[in-house]
Amino acid sequence: MGHVPAPNAATDAFTALLTDEGRRLLDGLRDYDPARELATATRLRREHPAELVSAALGQARLRQRAVAKFGAEDAYRMFFTPHGVEQATRASVALHRARRFEALGVRRLADLCCGNGGDAIALARAGISVLAVDRDPLTCEVARANAEALGLSDLIEVRCADVADVDTSTYDAVFVDPARRGGRGRIFDPEAYSPPLSWAVEAARKAPHAALKIAPGVPHEAIPEDAEAEWISDGGDVKEAVLWFGTEPGARRATLLPSGASLVGQGLPDPSVRPMGRYLYEPDGAVIRAHLVADVAAELGDGGLVDETIAYVTSDGLRDSAYATAYEITDVLPFNLKRLKAIVRERGIGVAVIKKRGSAVEPEELRKKLKLEGANSCVIVLTRVAGAPTMLLGHPVQA
């Protein structure tokens, strides 16, 4: 956690972007082409200070990167640091979490390690008053500028401080998003987070409600017994895991966005392996991370695993599930590249979605070897069925 560093040249350069000249310069770079940055910089330096041009070009690049997480409408009004863009919560995920806090009756929340303020913005838009804390002066300036840019200054107070020095006793809830990247990249040991996960857990236990953002690959045995663990995916990609305190201790939850479907585990034993049925179900990544494949299999009635080590479920019937994608399987064959080449050629398959789980074959390498041509399409699944390398051919279906 450490001391709070003093403002520096980076803070001064950022502050210059908040002047009328800086804002006009930045607005003019909204659609600029980074490939032509040298020519753009040369042109702009004829009219503006070189330091301001450099800061504006850097911020323009960050805004373009931020569109994927925040959407164009917000991203081009906001400000970012490179680390902040990398670590920021996707807006859809932040909105989901803010709604959970709102449903818990939270009105005042301390956002510890607030970064560029993405979560604070979502919380404020849910009507929650937020104390946003970070120890880095530049990051705090950025978070403060974002609150102002989006008209949320009345609900977001930004404080530059060490989170360990902040008294959260008067707040309804605490949210902690520890830094999970260091000088050498991603940090996998929760105790190497900044602040460490153990500190964050103790801070959470002091509040009526709390949420701690952690890496989705966290081992289940590292999850405190009094915490609910929620894995969140967006568009099929697992984005994060959250430890909730003051909700359902011991619960395991998978939430899928944008639908908002949320599956809470029932503590079921692992499903048994069964013969390959007509349909294959691919559970969402959040379901797999939350160890809730058994709950999906139970939802299907006759669902079972294709292999005891593979998170694919098979069933004889087609049933609607919000937590898995269904495929009708037309071919179940031992893996054989020559045979597969012949099939795709005979059937005129020019478009193939290639999936793998439990196979050493790389989909893109296989795609090159298949030399797909034709007007038809299929899904090719490379996996193990009852321990044997298998290729499944089929197509997506909906109940």
N, C-alpha and C positions, 0 to 999 in steps of 0.2 A: 504493500500500500504506500509506504514511503511519505516523503515530505511533499508539499505542494510547490512545484517549481515556479520561478518568477517569469513574468511575461518576457518574450524575446522578439527577435526580428520577424519570425513567422507570424506572431500575433499582430505586430504593426502592419505587416503586408496585408493580412486579412482585413484589418480595420479599414485600410485604404479602399477596399472593395465596397465598403458600406457608404462611402461618400457618393454624392450625386454623379461625379465623374466615373467612379468605379462601377456603379450600378448601370449606367448607360453603356459603358464599355462591355460589361458582362452580358447585358441584354442583346447586344449586337453580335455576340458569339454563340447564340443559341444553336444555330444550325451549321456552325463552321466545320470544315473537314480537317480532322487532325493530321491527315496525310499532307496537308498544305500549311502546316503550322509555321514553318520557317518564313514562307512568303507572307502569311498573315501577320506574324510578329513584326517583320520588317516594315510592313505598311503601317501598322498601328503605332510603332515607336516614333514615327514622324510627328504624331499628334499627342502622344501620351508618354509619361515617364516609363522608362524601361522596366522598373520594378513593378509598377502597376500592371503593365501589359503581361509580364510573366505570371503574376498572381492571377490575373483574369483568365489567361489561357489554361492554367492549371485547374482553376475552378470550373471552367467550361468542360474540361475533360471529365472531371468528377461528376458533374451534373449529368452528362451523357451516360456514364456508368450507372448512376443512381436511378435512372428511368426504370430499369428492370425491377427495382425493389419498391419504388415510391410512385411510379406512374409519372407521365410527362407533366401533368398539371402542377403537382407538388414539387417534383424534382427541379424544375426550372425556376422555381421561386425560392428554393432552399439553398443552403450552403453546406459544404462537406469538407472533411479532412480525408486523406487517403485511407487511413486506418478506420475512420468512421464509416466510410462506404463499405469497406470489407466486412466489418463487424455488424453493421446495421441490420435490424430485424426487418424482414419484408413487411410492407404496410398491411397486407391482408392478415398476416400472423399477429402483428401488433394489435390490429383491430379486434381479432378474436379474443386475445388476452384481455384487452380493455373491457370488452363486453362481459367477460367472466368476472372481472373485478367489480364492474357496475352491478351485476346480478347479485353479488355478495353484499351489496350495500355500501361499498367503499366510496367515501367522499373526499378523503385526503390521503395521499400516497407519497412515500419517499422513494424516488427512483435513484438508486445508488449505482454509480458507474453509468451515467446516462448517455455517454457518447454524444453523437450529434443531435440527439433529442427525438429520434424516431418513435420510441415507445412513449415518451412524454407527450408527444403530439397526439397519438392515438388515444391516450388516457384523457387528455384535456378535451378532445372532441367528444368523449363519452361523458363530459361534465364533471370530471374528477380534477380536483386541485392538486397540482404536482410540485413537489420539491425535487428538482433535478440536480444531482450532485456529481461532479467529476473533479479529479485533482489536476487536470491539465488546463492551463489558462486558455490556450487556443481552442481546445474542444469546448470549453465553457462559452467563449465568445461566439462560436459557431452555433451552439445550442440556443443561446440567447437571441441571436439573429434569426434563427428559424422560428422561434416562438413569435417574434415580432412580425416576420414576413407572412406568417399564416394567421395572424390576428388572434394569437392565443396567449399574449403576454400577461393578461389578467389571471390566467389559470396556471401558468408555469413560472415558478421562481427558480432561477439557475444560481447555484452556489458552487464556487470553486473551493473545494476542501477535500481532505482525506476522508473517505467514507467512515473510517473508524472513529472519527471525531464528531460525527453527526448524531445528535440525539433524536431518535425516531419514536420516542415514547408517546408523542401526542398524535401520531398518524394512525389511520385505520389499517394501513397495509404498507408493506415494503416490497419493492421489486429490485432484484439484483441481477445485473448482467455482467459477470466477471469477464475480464479480458482473457481470451483463450488462444491468443497468438503472441509469440515473443519474437526475439530477434532471429530465431532459427525457424520460424514458421509456426504451424499449429501445435498447440500444447495438448497432450493426451492425458496427462496426470492431473486429476481435479485439484490436487493440493498444490500444483504449480500454477493454477489460475491466479489472477490478480484482481480482487483478493482471493485467497484460497477458499475452496468449497466449504471447508469446515467452518471458517469464519462466517461465510454467507448463511450457512444453515443455522448457526447460533443467532445471527441477526434476525433471521426469519422467525425463529421460535419465540422471539420477544414481541412479535406483532400479532394482532388478531388474525390477520390474513397475510400471506406472502407468496411470492413466486420467484423462483430462481431459474434463470435460463442456463442450460448446460448443453454439452455436446450430445447429439442423439446416439452416439456410440457408447454412452456411459454403461459400464457393467451393472446389471441389476443388483448384484450384491453390494454395490457402493451406494445404493439408494437408501436413505434413512427410513426406518420402519414407520415413522409418523408422517411421512410425506406421501402425497399422491403424485404419481409420475405420469406425465402426459407427453406423448409423441405426436408431433404435428407435421402433416404433409400438405403441400400446396401444389395442385396440378400433378399429383403423383410423385413428387420429389419430397423426400423427408427433409424438413428445414431445421428443426430443433426439437429438443426435449425440455420440459419445464417441470420443476419440482414445486408442487403446491402444498402449502401449509394452511391449516384451518379449513380444509375441505373434507376429503374422504381419505383418512390415513390408510396407507397400504394399497390403495386402488391403483390399477394400471389402466390407462386410457389411451386410445388412438383416435385422433381427430383429423378428419380429412377436409381440406379446403379446396375449392370454394363452397362445397355443399354444406359444410358445417356438421356433417354426420359424425357422431362421436360414439365409440364403442368402449364400454367399460367391462373389463374382464370379470368372469364369474369364477375364476380359480379352477378351471377345468383341467383334467389331465391331458397330456399330449395325445392327439388323435392317433388311431392305429393306421397302419398301412393297409390299403385295400387294392384290389385289382383295378387296372385302369378303366375308367368309365367313359361315357360318351363326351363328357365335358371336363375341361380343365379350368380351375379357378386360380388366378394369380392374386394373392392378397396384397393390398397396398403396403408400401414400405413401412408406414407408421404402424400398421397392424403387426408386421413381422418384428419390428424393433420392440414393440410392447409385449411380445410373446403372446399374442392373442389369436394365433392361427387356429387353435383348438376351438375358439368361439365362432370363427367363421365356418369351420367344418361342421359344428353343431347346428349352425343356422341353416346349413344346406340339407340337413336331415341325414342323408346317407354319405356325407362327405368323409373322406379319409385321405391320408397322405399318399403320394405316389412312391415315396421312399422315406425312410425314417429320418433322414438327414436333410431333406429338401422341403422347402416351404411352398410347395405346390399342392393344391387340394384337388381331388377328382371326385366326380359324382355322376350317377346315371341320369339325373334330372337337371333341367335348366331352371334355376331359381334366381330371382332378383336379389342382389346383394350390393349394398352401398360400400362395402369394404373390400371387394375383390372384382377383378375383371374376368369375364367368362369367355372361353374359347370352345367352339365345337371342334372336336378332334376327328379327323378323317383317316389318319394313318398313324399307327404306332409301330415303329420299326427300329431294329438294332442300328446303332450309328454306323453308317457306311457312306463315305463321301461319294464313291462311284454311283451307288444306288440313288443318292439324293440328287446328283447331277442329272441322272436319267429322268427322274420324276419331274423336276422343274422344267426340263426341256420338253418332255412329252406333254405337259399340261400348259405350256406357254406362259410360264410365270415370269413376269417382268418386274414385279414389285414384291418384295418379301420383307416382313418384319422379323428379324432374327433375335430371339431371346435365349438367354442361357442361365442356368442355375445348376451348379454342381458339375460343370463341364469345363475341360481345359481348352476347348476350341474357342478362338476369338471370333466374334460375329463378323467384324469387318474383313478379317482374313478369309473367312468362309465365303463372304459375299463376293469377293474378287474371284475366288475359285469357281463359283457357281455360274458366273457370266450370264446373269439373268436377262432374258429377252422374251417379250410377249406382252399381251394385253391383260393377263390375269394376275391375281395377287394371292398371297397366302401368308400365314404366320408359321414360322419354323421355330420350334422350341427344342433346345439341346439340353438334356438333363439326364438324370438317372431314374429308372423305374425299377423298384425292387432290387437296387444295387447294380443294375446293368446300364451302361451307356446307351441312351435311347434318343431317337429323334421323333418328335411329334409334329405332325402337319395339321393345320386347321385354319379357322378364321374366327374373328371376334363375333360374339352374338350378345343379344340383350333379351332378357325375359320379357 
